[in-house]
Amino acid sequence: MFTLLNQDGLARRGVLETRHGEIQTPIFMPVGTQATVKGMTPAQIQEVGAQIILGNTYHLNIRPGSELVHGMGGLHRFMNWEKPILTDSGGFQVFSLAKLRKITEAGIEFRSHLDGRKLFLGPENCYQIQKNLDTDIAMVLDECPPHPCERDACERAVGRTIRWAGEFLKHATDDGFLGSGHHVFGIIQGSTFDDLRRHCGEALAELDFSGYAIGGVSVGEPEEAMIRQVAATAPVMPKNKPRYVMGVGTPPQLLQMIALGMDMFDCVMPTRLARHASVFTPDGILNLKNERFKHDSQPIMEAENYTCQNFSRAYLRHLVMAKELLAHTLLSIHNTHFFLDLMRQAREHIEAGDYTSWSRGWMERYNSGAT
């Protein structure tokens, strides 16, 4: 169940109930592709304020296999994470393997990127994989059009996405998955065609999904086009259900999308940039490889996370330059906390009724910073 608690303009403050606890929205979900958020232990993920993490259906089904995870008691027990988990459908990963896959009306034929095995992903087995993982929020199988995309090809992709979503939902309903407290989210596609986005959203809104996601953004289109897609789609998304933008984004992008009425986000950016010595601050991104941090005794910023409370920029730079693995962990802790704390601030300002002015000032400060 999703409850809308406050609204400031279009920005929303809500709570989503799951089998493994409540999720306060707006929320950012750290990405745990291989049943792990890179560089961090589950305890560290919880300490930085994560309420939910994302698992990757495609990768977990190829290795170690969803049946093995099921036999180990499900994904929560397998990775020792007690809070909610959302699993994507694997559609985006198959999209990214364009040279290895073939799309049919029944599903997607592809080859494993690990060993070349022939595999198939359709609505039924996509559902079964996520059931085996025992996820809290399952994403339907969709077809993610590339960018740029011809309109005819996009129309066909949208048609398959709508049909596959209905088939997935029927399996989840008939099998008792939904009735036992799990959630299923539909995914709205349409590339950069606003009318196709609206058509897909309206068709999926007629089905009783637990929530609705915008997919196929941040796949190479300009930022302006990405924001426009979200703005064009938002009006057809049910107001009483959580709204999730998949695979985004930078801190300013998140704040802009919250202002458009979005509730949930995920992105690999915090940990990926940490592995490249880049850290987020209210004044923009800092690259700790920079010589100017060599003797800097300050923390990355004043923040309530383990990294900032215990280590200087000089020490963190030393770890980076020495290629010590601890650098990845400490910088990932900071970056993940930064994103989660930004969501906390957003929730507070929506409740206070000053989200627009606060977010505008926050973005102006961030965008004026330099690495």
matplotlib code that plots the C-alpha trace (Angstrom):
import matplotlib.pyplot as plt

x = [0.0, 1.2, 0.0, 0.5, 1.3, 2.1, 2.3, 4.1, 3.2, 3.7, 6.4, 5.1, 5.9, 4.7, 5.2, 5.2, 4.6, 6.3, 6.8, 10.2, 9.3, 8.2, 9.9, 9.7, 9.5, 11.1, 13.8, 17.0, 17.8, 21.5, 22.1, 23.2, 23.8, 25.3, 23.5, 26.0, 26.3, 29.9, 32.5, 30.0, 28.8, 25.0, 25.7, 27.4, 24.5, 22.1, 24.2, 24.1, 20.3, 19.3, 15.7, 15.7, 18.2, 17.9, 19.0, 19.6, 17.4, 19.5, 22.8, 21.5, 19.7, 22.9, 25.1, 24.5, 21.0, 17.6, 17.0, 20.2, 19.1, 15.7, 17.3, 19.3, 16.2, 15.7, 17.8, 17.3, 18.8, 21.4, 22.9, 21.9, 19.8, 16.6, 15.1, 13.1, 14.5, 13.4, 14.5, 14.5, 13.2, 16.4, 15.0, 17.4, 20.4, 19.2, 18.7, 22.4, 23.4, 22.0, 24.5, 23.6, 19.8, 16.7, 13.4, 10.3, 6.6, 7.0, 10.0, 13.7, 16.2, 19.8, 23.1, 24.8, 27.6, 29.5, 29.6, 27.5, 24.7, 21.4, 18.8, 15.2, 13.4, 9.6, 6.9, 6.4, 10.0, 10.8, 8.1, 9.4, 12.9, 11.8, 9.5, 12.6, 14.5, 11.6, 11.8, 9.5, 9.0, 9.1, 9.4, 7.5, 9.4, 9.6, 11.3, 13.6, 14.0, 17.4, 18.2, 17.8, 14.8, 12.6, 8.9, 7.7, 10.2, 9.2, 5.5, 6.2, 8.3, 5.5, 3.0, 5.1, 5.8, 2.1, 1.2, 4.1, 3.2, -0.4, 0.9, 3.4, 0.7, -1.6, 1.1, 1.8, -2.0, -2.9, 0.1, -0.7, 2.5, 0.5, -1.9, 1.0, 2.2, 4.7, 4.4, 4.6, 5.4, 4.6, 7.2, 6.2, 8.2, 8.1, 11.6, 11.4, 7.9, 5.7, 2.4, 3.8, 4.8, 1.3, -0.3, 1.8, 1.2, -2.6, -2.7, -0.7, -2.8, -5.8, -4.1, -3.9, -0.1, 1.3, 3.3, 4.5, 8.0, 9.3, 11.9, 14.1, 15.5, 19.1, 20.0, 21.9, 19.3, 20.1, 19.2, 16.5, 14.8, 15.0, 13.3, 10.7, 9.9, 9.3, 7.2, 5.1, 4.5, 3.7, 0.1, -1.0, 0.6, -1.9, -1.6, -2.3, 0.6, 4.4, 6.2, 9.7, 12.2, 14.6, 18.4, 18.7, 20.4, 22.6, 21.5, 20.0, 18.2, 16.7, 15.5, 14.0, 12.1, 10.8, 9.4, 7.6, 6.0, 8.4, 9.0, 11.7, 15.1, 18.1, 21.5, 25.0, 26.5, 27.4, 29.6, 30.8, 32.2, 33.7, 35.8, 37.1, 38.0, 35.1, 33.0, 29.8, 29.5, 26.9, 29.4, 29.7, 31.9, 35.5, 38.2, 40.4, 43.3, 43.8, 47.1, 45.4, 44.0, 47.4, 47.7, 44.0, 43.1, 39.4, 36.8, 35.1, 32.3, 30.5, 28.3, 27.1, 28.7, 31.7, 34.0, 33.5, 33.6, 36.9, 39.1, 40.7, 40.8, 44.5, 44.2, 41.5, 43.6, 46.6, 44.4, 43.3, 46.8, 48.1, 45.3, 44.1, 40.7, 39.7, 39.4, 36.5, 34.7, 35.2, 34.2, 31.2, 30.0, 30.2, 28.6, 25.8, 25.1, 25.1, 22.3, 20.2, 20.6, 19.6, 16.3, 15.9, 16.2, 13.8, 11.2, 11.6, 11.2, 8.1, 6.6, 7.6, 6.0, 9.1, 10.5, 10.6, 12.7, 14.9, 15.6, 16.3, 18.8, 20.4, 20.8, 22.3, 24.9, 25.7, 25.9, 28.2, 30.8, 33.9, 35.9]
y = [0.0, 3.5, 6.5, 10.0, 12.1, 15.6, 17.4, 20.7, 21.7, 18.4, 17.2, 14.3, 12.9, 9.4, 6.0, 2.6, -0.5, -3.7, -7.2, -6.0, -2.6, 0.9, 3.0, 6.8, 8.6, 10.3, 7.8, 6.8, 3.1, 2.0, -0.6, -4.1, -5.6, -8.9, -9.1, -6.6, -2.8, -2.5, -1.8, -1.8, -4.3, -4.6, -3.1, -0.1, 0.3, 0.4, 2.9, 5.5, 5.4, 3.0, 1.9, -0.3, -1.6, -2.8, -6.2, -7.1, -9.9, -10.6, -10.9, -12.9, -15.4, -16.0, -16.2, -17.8, -18.6, -17.8, -21.4, -21.5, -18.2, -19.7, -22.8, -20.5, -18.9, -16.1, -13.0, -11.3, -14.3, -14.9, -11.5, -10.9, -7.8, -7.5, -4.4, -4.2, -5.2, -4.2, -6.4, -5.1, -7.3, -7.7, -6.0, -3.1, -5.5, -7.4, -4.1, -3.3, -6.6, -5.6, -7.8, -10.8, -10.7, -11.1, -9.7, -11.8, -11.4, -14.0, -12.5, -11.9, -14.5, -13.8, -15.2, -15.0, -12.4, -14.9, -18.1, -17.6, -19.9, -19.4, -18.0, -16.7, -14.1, -13.9, -12.5, -15.9, -16.8, -13.2, -13.5, -16.9, -15.6, -12.8, -15.1, -17.4, -14.3, -13.6, -9.9, -7.3, -5.3, -7.1, -5.2, -6.4, -7.4, -4.5, -3.6, -0.6, 1.2, 2.6, 6.3, 7.4, 5.3, 5.3, 5.9, 2.6, 0.6, 2.5, 1.8, -1.9, -1.8, 0.0, -2.5, -5.5, -3.7, -3.3, -6.8, -8.4, -6.3, -7.7, -11.2, -10.7, -9.3, -12.2, -14.7, -12.7, -12.6, -16.2, -17.5, -15.6, -13.5, -10.2, -11.7, -12.6, -9.0, -8.7, -5.7, -5.6, -2.3, -1.6, 0.1, 3.0, 3.1, 5.4, 6.8, 10.5, 10.4, 12.1, 10.7, 7.2, 7.7, 8.9, 6.0, 3.4, 5.1, 5.2, 1.6, 0.4, 2.6, 0.6, -2.4, -2.6, -2.5, -1.7, 1.1, 2.6, 3.2, 5.3, 3.3, 4.0, 7.3, 8.1, 5.9, 8.5, 11.3, 14.9, 15.8, 18.2, 15.4, 13.1, 15.7, 16.3, 12.6, 12.5, 15.7, 14.3, 11.0, 12.1, 13.3, 9.8, 8.0, 7.1, 9.5, 6.9, 4.7, 5.2, 6.6, 5.3, 6.7, 3.9, 4.4, 8.0, 10.3, 13.2, 15.1, 18.0, 15.6, 13.9, 17.2, 18.2, 14.9, 15.1, 18.5, 16.7, 14.3, 11.3, 9.2, 6.6, 6.5, 4.2, 4.7, 3.2, 6.7, 7.0, 3.8, 4.1, 7.6, 6.6, 4.0, 6.8, 9.0, 11.4, 12.5, 14.6, 17.8, 20.6, 22.6, 20.0, 17.0, 16.8, 14.7, 13.5, 12.8, 16.5, 17.7, 20.4, 17.8, 16.3, 18.3, 19.0, 18.2, 18.8, 16.0, 15.8, 17.8, 18.2, 15.2, 12.4, 9.5, 7.3, 8.7, 12.4, 11.9, 10.1, 10.9, 13.9, 14.6, 14.1, 10.6, 9.6, 11.0, 8.9, 5.8, 6.6, 7.2, 4.1, 2.1, 0.8, -1.0, 0.9, 4.0, 2.5, 1.6, 5.0, 7.0, 4.8, 5.2, 9.0, 9.2, 6.8, 8.7, 12.0, 10.7, 9.3, 12.4, 14.6, 12.5, 13.1, 16.8, 16.7, 14.9, 17.5, 20.5, 18.9, 18.6, 22.2, 23.5, 25.2, 22.5, 24.7, 27.5, 25.1, 22.9, 25.8, 27.3, 23.8, 23.2, 26.7, 26.1, 22.6, 23.6, 26.6, 24.3, 22.9, 19.7]
z = [0.0, -0.9, 1.2, 0.0, 3.1, 1.8, -1.5, -2.3, -5.8, -7.7, -5.3, -3.2, 0.2, 0.8, 2.4, 0.7, 2.8, 1.9, 3.5, 4.8, 6.1, 5.1, 2.5, 3.0, -0.3, -2.2, -1.9, -3.7, -4.0, -4.1, -6.8, -5.7, -9.1, -8.0, -4.6, -3.3, -3.4, -4.7, -2.0, 0.9, 3.4, 4.2, 7.6, 6.0, 3.5, 6.4, 8.4, 5.6, 5.6, 2.8, 3.1, 0.0, -2.5, -6.1, -7.4, -11.0, -12.3, -15.4, -13.7, -10.7, -13.0, -15.0, -11.9, -9.5, -10.8, -9.3, -8.3, -6.3, -4.5, -3.9, -2.4, -0.1, 1.3, -1.1, -1.9, 1.5, 3.4, 0.6, 1.0, 4.6, 3.9, 6.0, 4.4, 1.1, -2.2, -5.7, -8.7, -12.2, -15.0, -16.9, -20.0, -19.8, -19.6, -22.6, -24.4, -23.7, -25.3, -28.7, -30.6, -28.5, -28.6, -30.8, -29.8, -30.7, -29.8, -27.1, -25.5, -25.9, -27.2, -26.2, -25.3, -22.0, -21.9, -19.7, -21.7, -24.8, -23.7, -25.5, -23.1, -23.3, -21.3, -21.5, -19.2, -17.5, -16.7, -15.9, -13.2, -12.1, -11.7, -9.5, -7.5, -6.9, -5.7, -3.3, -4.1, -2.5, -5.7, -9.0, -12.3, -15.4, -18.5, -20.9, -24.2, -23.8, -27.2, -28.0, -28.6, -31.2, -32.2, -35.3, -34.5, -36.1, -34.0, -30.9, -31.5, -31.8, -28.6, -26.7, -28.0, -26.7, -23.4, -22.8, -23.7, -21.7, -18.7, -18.8, -19.1, -16.2, -14.0, -14.7, -13.7, -10.5, -9.7, -10.5, -8.6, -5.4, -5.6, -5.3, -2.7, -0.4, -0.1, -3.0, -5.3, -9.1, -11.0, -14.6, -16.8, -19.2, -22.4, -25.5, -26.1, -26.8, -28.3, -25.8, -27.3, -27.1, -23.5, -22.7, -24.6, -22.8, -19.4, -20.0, -21.1, -18.0, -15.7, -16.7, -15.0, -11.3, -10.7, -7.3, -8.8, -12.1, -13.5, -16.3, -18.2, -21.2, -19.9, -19.6, -22.5, -24.5, -25.0, -23.9, -20.3, -21.6, -23.5, -20.4, -18.2, -20.9, -21.0, -17.3, -17.5, -20.3, -18.6, -15.1, -15.8, -16.8, -13.9, -11.1, -8.2, -5.6, -6.6, -6.2, -9.3, -10.1, -12.6, -13.5, -13.8, -12.8, -12.0, -10.9, -7.8, -9.7, -12.0, -8.9, -7.5, -10.8, -11.1, -7.6, -8.5, -11.4, -8.9, -8.9, -5.8, -6.4, -8.1, -8.6, -10.1, -10.0, -10.0, -6.2, -6.1, -9.7, -9.3, -5.9, -7.7, -9.9, -6.9, -7.4, -4.4, -4.2, -2.2, -2.0, -4.2, -6.9, -7.5, -6.2, -7.8, -5.0, -7.4, -7.6, -6.2, -4.2, -1.7, -0.9, 2.4, 3.0, 6.5, 6.0, 5.6, 2.2, 3.8, 7.1, 7.1, 9.4, 7.8, 8.8, 6.1, 6.8, 10.6, 10.6, 7.6, 5.9, 2.2, 2.4, 3.7, 1.2, -1.6, -0.3, -0.4, -4.0, -5.2, -3.5, -5.2, -1.8, -1.8, 1.3, -0.9, -2.8, 0.4, 2.2, -0.9, -1.6, 1.9, 1.5, -1.9, -1.1, 2.1, 0.1, -2.2, 0.6, 2.8, -0.2, -0.3, 3.4, 2.9, 0.1, 2.2, 5.0, 2.6, 1.0, 4.4, 5.2, 2.0, 0.6, -1.7, -4.8, -3.3, -1.4, -4.4, -6.7, -4.3, -3.7, -7.5, -8.1, -5.5, -6.7, -10.4, -9.6, -8.1, -9.8, -9.6]

ax = plt.figure().add_subplot(projection="3d")
ax.plot(x, y, z, "-o")
ax.set_aspect("equal")
plt.show()
